[in-house]
Amino acid sequence: MGRDRYDESCLPDPLTPYGAGKAAAETAVRLLCPDAAVARTSLIIGNGHSEHEQLVHALADGTRRGALFTDDIRCPVHVTDLAAALWEITRSDAAGVFHLAGPDALSRHELGTLIAQRDGLDASLLPAGRRADSGLPGGLCVQLDSRATQKRLAIRLRGAREFLRRQNPDR
């Protein structure tokens, strides 16, 4: 059974073949290049172009079947924040593990609701489900704690509640 909260000192704890592949790559990099920077991230959200955002739109307009899980918790990061943080790290001599995730721990359904609200969609059309009932492998609650990384960066990693806040078009 895996942990729920992971800080930068935690060793990889994969529960799926995908996670095992990422853990093997991270371990190899850290062994072969001890001065390297290793970035761990979470769900990456863009300006309407991420896989999760496209899924929300497809579920809301009925062109795709499925559900957004209420028990699958992650810490989404905005793609521009992630890119800026990666750029900052690469331009420095920083080494070690960096968690590049937002501070908000959200279910995929809650994230979908925020996306729908931002994009003017009817969030009540988003089907909810429980990943625990789906039989899909992997951790249910994977929260990357980025506080130590955030102290090392000038760029601020915003939470999804902030970067998905619907902007007033009259401003």
C-alpha positions in Angstrom: 0.0 0.0 0.0 1.4 3.4 -1.0 1.6 6.6 0.9 -0.8 9.6 0.3 1.6 12.5 0.7 5.0 12.5 -0.9 7.6 15.1 -0.2 10.9 15.4 -2.1 12.7 13.0 0.3 10.4 10.1 -0.5 11.7 7.3 -2.6 9.5 6.2 -5.5 6.8 3.8 -4.5 5.2 2.6 -7.8 2.0 0.7 -7.9 1.7 0.2 -11.7 4.1 -0.7 -14.5 4.0 3.0 -15.7 5.1 4.1 -12.2 7.8 1.4 -12.1 9.1 2.7 -15.4 9.3 6.3 -14.1 10.9 5.1 -10.9 13.5 3.1 -12.8 14.4 6.1 -14.9 14.6 8.4 -11.9 16.9 5.9 -10.1 19.1 5.5 -13.1 19.5 9.2 -13.5 20.3 9.8 -9.8 22.9 7.0 -9.8 24.6 8.0 -13.1 24.4 11.7 -12.6 24.3 12.6 -8.9 24.4 16.3 -9.7 21.3 16.1 -11.9 17.9 17.6 -11.2 14.9 15.2 -11.2 11.5 16.7 -11.7 8.4 14.9 -10.4 5.0 16.4 -11.4 1.3 15.7 -11.3 -1.6 16.3 -13.6 -0.6 18.9 -16.1 -3.4 21.3 -17.0 -3.1 23.8 -19.9 -5.3 26.5 -21.4 -7.9 24.0 -22.7 -5.5 21.7 -24.4 -4.6 19.1 -21.8 -6.0 15.6 -21.9 -8.0 16.1 -18.8 -9.5 19.4 -20.1 -10.5 17.7 -23.4 -12.1 14.8 -21.4 -14.2 17.2 -19.4 -15.4 18.9 -22.6 -16.2 15.5 -24.2 -18.1 14.3 -21.1 -20.0 17.5 -20.8 -21.1 17.5 -24.4 -21.9 13.8 -24.4 -19.3 12.8 -27.1 -17.5 10.5 -24.7 -18.6 8.0 -22.1 -17.0 7.6 -18.7 -16.8 9.2 -15.3 -14.5 11.6 -13.4 -13.4 9.9 -10.2 -14.3 11.4 -6.8 -11.7 9.4 -5.0 -8.7 9.8 -7.3 -6.7 12.7 -5.7 -3.9 14.6 -7.4 -2.2 18.0 -7.2 -2.6 19.6 -10.7 0.0 22.1 -12.0 -0.5 24.6 -14.8 1.7 23.9 -17.8 3.0 27.5 -17.9 4.0 27.3 -14.2 5.6 23.9 -14.8 7.6 25.2 -17.9 8.8 28.3 -16.0 9.9 26.1 -13.0 11.7 23.7 -15.3 13.4 26.6 -17.1 14.5 28.1 -13.8 15.9 24.8 -12.6 17.8 24.1 -15.8 19.3 27.6 -15.7 20.7 27.0 -12.2 23.1 24.5 -10.8 20.3 23.0 -8.7 20.5 19.2 -8.2 18.3 16.7 -6.5 14.5 15.9 -6.6 12.0 18.7 -7.3 8.3 18.3 -6.9 6.6 20.5 -9.4 2.9 20.2 -8.5 0.3 22.7 -7.4 -0.6 23.1 -3.7 -4.3 22.0 -4.1 -5.2 18.4 -3.7 -8.3 17.7 -5.8 -10.2 14.8 -7.0 -10.4 14.4 -10.8 -14.1 15.2 -10.5 -13.5 18.4 -8.5 -10.9 19.3 -11.1 -13.3 18.7 -13.9 -15.9 20.8 -12.2 -13.4 23.7 -12.0 -12.6 23.3 -15.6 -16.3 23.2 -16.6 -16.9 26.4 -14.6 -14.0 28.2 -16.1 -15.1 27.2 -19.6 -18.8 28.0 -19.1 -19.9 24.4 -19.3 -22.7 22.8 -17.2 -20.7 21.0 -14.5 -23.8 19.0 -13.5 -23.4 17.1 -16.8 -20.1 15.6 -15.6 -20.6 12.0 -14.5 -19.0 11.0 -11.2 -17.6 7.6 -10.2 -15.2 6.0 -7.8 -11.9 4.7 -9.1 -11.9 2.2 -6.2 -14.9 0.5 -7.8 -13.4 0.5 -11.3 -10.7 -2.1 -10.8 -8.1 0.3 -12.4 -4.6 -0.1 -10.8 -2.7 2.7 -9.1 -2.8 4.9 -6.0 -6.0 6.7 -5.3 -4.5 9.6 -3.4 -1.2 10.8 -4.7 -0.3 14.2 -3.3 3.1 15.6 -4.3 4.1 18.0 -1.5 6.0 20.7 -3.3 6.7 23.0 -0.3 10.5 22.3 -0.2 10.8 22.9 -3.9 8.7 26.0 -3.8 11.1 27.5 -1.2 13.9 27.0 -3.8 12.2 28.6 -6.7 11.4 32.1 -7.7 8.4 31.0 -9.8 5.2 30.3 -7.8 3.4 27.1 -8.6 -0.3 28.1 -8.4 -3.0 25.8 -7.2 -5.8 24.7 -9.6 -8.4 26.6 -7.7 -6.5 29.8 -8.6 -5.4 29.1 -12.2 -8.9 27.7 -13.1 -10.8 30.6 -11.6 -13.2 31.9 -14.2 -12.1 35.4 -15.4 -14.7 38.1 -15.6 -14.8 38.9 -19.3 -15.7 42.6 -18.5 -12.3 43.2 -16.8 
